[in-house]
Amino acid sequence: NLSESRDPEDIHRILNRHFEIVDQIVLDHGGTIDKHIGDAVMALFGAPVAHGNDPERAVRTALAIHAAMDAMSAELGEALTVHIGIASGQVVASGMGSDADREYTVTGHSVNLAARLVDQAKAGQTFVSDEVYRGVKAIVGGQDMGEISVKGMDTPVPVWMLERLTGDATENASPIVGRQAELRQFQGALNTARQDGSGQAIYLRAEAGIGKSRLVDEFR
């Protein structure tokens, strides 16, 4: 425990260096820093900017952070490790707080699960939910940790421990989440075209960064 062996000024300096390194790795992989909580970093992939391969970006970020801790340990002359949890799914993304203090963040089951996975992982480990692992298993190796009882969840959840990259980047390797209504509209247009022999034009419009390109790729 660094707080027992270092004075407060050293801890402050180490934490600042830790945040500099981790935050930059997250940003380099297309993620967003949600907040710092003590010595922890909460990062988002897919909100407020969505990519076609956000789960892949998240696991690559995790592996890069572990590697960076080895370099930081050598730099400081002190063994430093982190433990990471990754979960995916639908969340509510919005401004939270009051008129005096409001910030953008996400809430929901996936956020809680990621926090619990962090608690379950030991130093140097990354635990990912089954949904994340199924989305990236083409490019990563992992160890099946079985089903783990997680605080706040009614039933045990399957968990994987991320170990290494095994393949190159695969754009849109992850399953699409939360766009079933739009996909049903696309399917309806295709069915009508097949039955009537007439084409349709579909105009897709939305704010930047919410996943229009990913949705079009799924349609194709």
C-alpha positions as CSV (number, residue, x, y, z in Angstrom):
1,N,0.0,0.0,0.0
2,L,1.7,3.2,-1.2
3,S,-0.1,5.3,1.3
4,E,1.7,3.5,4.1
5,S,5.2,3.8,2.6
6,R,5.1,7.2,0.9
7,D,4.4,10.7,2.2
8,P,1.3,12.6,0.9
9,E,3.3,14.7,-1.6
10,D,4.7,11.5,-3.2
11,I,1.3,10.0,-3.4
12,H,-0.1,13.1,-5.0
13,R,2.7,13.1,-7.6
14,I,2.3,9.4,-8.3
15,L,-1.5,9.7,-8.8
16,N,-1.1,12.6,-11.1
17,R,1.4,10.6,-13.2
18,H,-0.9,7.6,-13.1
19,F,-3.9,9.7,-14.4
20,E,-1.8,11.3,-17.1
21,I,-0.8,7.9,-18.5
22,V,-4.1,6.1,-18.2
23,D,-6.2,9.0,-19.4
24,Q,-4.0,9.4,-22.5
25,I,-4.2,5.7,-23.3
26,V,-8.0,5.9,-23.1
27,L,-8.1,9.0,-25.4
28,D,-5.7,7.4,-27.8
29,H,-8.1,4.4,-28.2
30,G,-11.1,6.7,-28.8
31,G,-12.6,6.5,-25.3
32,T,-13.8,9.3,-23.0
33,I,-12.8,9.9,-19.4
34,D,-16.0,10.0,-17.3
35,K,-14.5,10.7,-13.9
36,H,-11.7,10.0,-11.4
37,I,-12.7,8.3,-8.2
38,G,-9.9,8.2,-5.7
39,D,-7.1,6.4,-7.6
40,A,-9.6,4.8,-10.1
41,V,-10.5,6.0,-13.7
42,M,-13.9,5.4,-15.1
43,A,-13.8,5.5,-18.9
44,L,-16.5,5.2,-21.6
45,F,-16.4,3.7,-25.0
46,G,-19.4,4.2,-27.3
47,A,-20.7,7.4,-25.5
48,P,-20.8,10.2,-26.2
49,V,-19.0,9.2,-29.4
50,A,-19.7,5.7,-30.9
51,H,-17.5,3.6,-33.0
52,G,-18.2,0.3,-34.7
53,N,-15.7,-1.6,-32.5
54,D,-16.0,0.0,-29.0
55,P,-15.6,-3.3,-27.0
56,E,-12.4,-4.0,-29.0
57,R,-11.2,-0.5,-28.2
58,A,-11.9,-1.1,-24.5
59,V,-10.0,-4.3,-24.2
60,R,-7.0,-2.9,-26.2
61,T,-7.0,0.0,-23.8
62,A,-7.0,-2.4,-20.8
63,L,-4.0,-4.3,-22.1
64,A,-2.1,-1.1,-23.0
65,I,-2.7,0.2,-19.4
66,H,-1.3,-2.9,-17.9
67,A,1.8,-2.6,-20.1
68,A,2.1,1.0,-19.2
69,M,2.1,0.2,-15.4
70,D,5.2,-1.9,-16.0
71,A,7.0,1.1,-17.5
72,M,5.7,3.4,-14.7
73,S,6.9,1.0,-12.1
74,A,10.4,1.1,-13.6
75,E,10.2,4.9,-13.8
76,L,9.2,5.3,-10.1
77,G,11.2,2.4,-8.7
78,E,8.0,1.0,-7.1
79,A,5.9,-2.0,-8.2
80,L,2.5,-0.6,-9.5
81,T,-0.4,-2.6,-10.8
82,V,-4.0,-2.0,-11.7
83,H,-7.2,-4.2,-11.9
84,I,-9.8,-3.5,-14.6
85,G,-13.4,-4.4,-15.3
86,I,-15.2,-4.1,-18.6
87,A,-18.9,-4.5,-19.3
88,S,-21.2,-3.5,-22.2
89,G,-24.9,-3.0,-22.8
90,Q,-27.5,-0.3,-22.9
91,V,-27.1,2.6,-20.5
92,V,-28.7,6.0,-19.9
93,A,-26.2,8.7,-21.0
94,S,-27.1,12.2,-19.9
95,G,-26.2,15.2,-17.8
96,M,-26.5,14.4,-14.1
97,G,-26.6,16.7,-11.1
98,S,-28.2,20.0,-10.3
99,D,-28.1,23.5,-11.8
100,A,-25.1,24.2,-9.6
101,D,-23.1,21.1,-10.7
102,R,-24.0,19.0,-13.7
103,E,-21.8,16.6,-15.6
104,Y,-22.3,14.1,-18.4
105,T,-22.2,10.5,-17.2
106,V,-23.8,7.1,-17.8
107,T,-25.9,4.9,-15.5
108,G,-27.4,1.5,-15.7
109,H,-26.8,-2.2,-15.1
110,S,-23.6,-2.3,-17.3
111,V,-22.0,0.4,-15.3
112,N,-22.7,-1.4,-12.0
113,L,-21.4,-4.7,-13.5
114,A,-18.2,-3.1,-14.6
115,A,-17.6,-1.7,-11.1
116,R,-18.2,-5.2,-9.6
117,L,-15.8,-6.8,-12.1
118,V,-13.1,-4.3,-11.0
119,D,-13.7,-5.4,-7.4
120,Q,-13.4,-9.1,-8.4
121,A,-10.2,-8.7,-10.5
122,K,-6.9,-9.0,-8.8
123,A,-3.8,-7.0,-9.4
124,G,-2.7,-7.2,-13.0
125,Q,-6.0,-8.7,-14.2
126,T,-8.8,-7.5,-16.4
127,F,-12.3,-9.2,-16.0
128,V,-14.8,-8.7,-18.8
129,S,-18.5,-9.6,-19.0
130,D,-19.6,-12.5,-21.3
131,E,-21.1,-10.0,-23.7
132,V,-17.8,-8.2,-24.1
133,Y,-15.9,-11.4,-24.6
134,R,-18.2,-12.7,-27.2
135,G,-17.7,-9.5,-29.1
136,V,-13.9,-9.6,-29.1
137,K,-13.0,-13.3,-28.9
138,A,-11.9,-13.3,-32.5
139,I,-8.9,-11.1,-31.5
140,V,-8.2,-11.9,-27.8
141,G,-7.4,-14.8,-25.7
142,G,-9.2,-15.2,-22.3
143,Q,-9.7,-17.6,-19.4
144,D,-13.2,-18.7,-18.5
145,M,-13.6,-17.7,-14.8
146,G,-17.0,-19.4,-14.7
147,E,-20.0,-17.7,-13.1
148,I,-19.4,-15.3,-10.3
149,S,-21.8,-14.0,-7.7
150,V,-21.8,-10.3,-8.0
151,K,-23.2,-7.9,-5.4
152,G,-26.5,-6.4,-6.6
153,M,-27.1,-9.1,-9.3
154,D,-29.9,-11.6,-8.8
155,T,-28.0,-14.5,-10.5
156,P,-24.3,-15.3,-11.0
157,V,-22.8,-13.8,-14.2
158,P,-20.3,-15.5,-16.5
159,V,-17.0,-13.7,-16.5
160,W,-13.8,-14.0,-18.5
161,M,-10.3,-12.9,-17.6
162,L,-8.6,-11.1,-20.5
163,E,-5.1,-12.5,-21.3
164,R,-3.7,-11.3,-24.6
165,L,-4.3,-10.2,-28.1
166,T,-4.4,-13.0,-30.6
167,G,-5.3,-11.2,-33.9
168,D,-5.5,-8.0,-35.8
169,A,-8.2,-5.3,-35.4
170,T,-11.6,-6.3,-36.7
171,E,-13.8,-3.4,-37.4
172,N,-17.4,-4.0,-36.2
173,A,-16.5,-7.3,-34.6
174,S,-18.9,-6.6,-31.8
175,P,-22.7,-7.2,-31.9
176,I,-24.8,-4.2,-32.3
177,V,-26.7,-3.1,-29.2
178,G,-30.0,-1.4,-28.7
179,R,-31.0,-0.7,-32.4
180,Q,-33.7,-3.3,-32.9
181,A,-36.4,-0.8,-33.8
182,E,-34.3,0.7,-36.6
183,L,-33.2,-2.7,-37.9
184,R,-36.9,-3.8,-38.0
185,Q,-37.6,-0.8,-40.2
186,F,-34.7,-1.7,-42.5
187,Q,-36.0,-5.3,-42.7
188,G,-39.5,-4.1,-43.5
189,A,-38.1,-2.0,-46.4
190,L,-36.2,-5.0,-47.7
191,N,-39.3,-7.2,-47.5
192,T,-41.4,-4.6,-49.3
193,A,-38.8,-4.3,-52.0
194,R,-38.7,-8.1,-52.5
195,Q,-42.5,-8.4,-52.7
196,D,-43.3,-5.3,-54.9
197,G,-40.2,-5.2,-56.9
198,S,-39.8,-1.5,-56.1
199,G,-36.9,0.3,-54.4
200,Q,-37.0,2.7,-51.5
201,A,-34.7,5.5,-50.3
202,I,-33.9,5.6,-46.6
203,Y,-32.6,8.9,-45.1
204,L,-30.6,8.4,-41.9
205,R,-30.1,11.5,-39.9
206,A,-28.9,12.0,-36.3
207,E,-26.3,13.8,-34.2
208,A,-22.6,13.1,-34.9
209,G,-21.0,10.3,-33.0
210,I,-24.1,8.2,-32.0
211,G,-23.4,5.3,-34.3
212,K,-24.9,6.0,-37.7
213,S,-22.1,4.3,-39.6
214,R,-22.3,1.3,-37.4
215,L,-26.0,1.0,-38.1
216,V,-25.5,1.3,-41.8
217,D,-22.8,-1.4,-41.7
218,E,-25.3,-3.7,-39.9
219,F,-27.9,-3.0,-42.6
220,R,-25.5,-3.8,-45.3
